[in-house]
Amino acid sequence: MSRLTTTKLYQRRIEGTEESSKTAYYDILKVSPSATQSQIKTAYYKQSFIYHPDKNLGSEEATERFAKISEAYAVLGNISLRKKYDRGILSQSDLQSPVKPSSKDASSRATSSQQQQYRHQRARPFSQTGGGPMFDFDAFFKAHYGEQLQRERDLRVKRKQMEEEQKKRLKEYREEKMRELTALMLATMSVMILISLFSS
């Protein structure tokens, strides 16, 4: 989510909407205020996977929920912004301007710099109403969930094949039983005819 979009959403929060509480972003990601950055990241991936627009085509509720999840992670996923948010001093200017990490935060942020760079490289800026870049959700979705989606597709294909195989076996079973029943009826009729002939 772009900083412009995040700022607009955050502005609505601070104007007294239902999510203006100190723990609103934590509630959105379903984590406690004491959660680690790793737990927040995991929660974000989990929630964004569930409510991603590509998985909920045509659902305005899912789209809105995904926007809130992205907004919450834009703040809580950044150590400096999270500290300000926890202290209740996060402002629009903090969201609009690049965040400069303190020397204390620098060491903890250094380990994730390559991951951030990777995500930024997969972002695709393009024009939208009001200007500003928009994150390439399709690239993000495939990068993080492509393998899982492929497994789901493979499972669906395998399940369909198993269903087709079961139908085929059931059909063959019924045909076999029908042939056995027909043979039994013919044999019974033959015996009855022979008995009738001998009786006469």
Protein Blocks (a to p, Z undefined) as FASTA:
>chain_A
ZZklmmmmmmmmmnopaklcfklmmmmnopafkbcfklmmmmmmmmmmmmgmklmghiak
lmmmmmmmmmmmmmmmpmklmmmmmnopacfklmmpccdddfklmmmmmmmmmmmmmmmm
mpccdddehiaadddfklmmmmmmmmmmmmmmmmmmmmmmmmmmmmmmmmmmmmmmmmmm
mmmmmmmmmmmmmmmmmmZZ
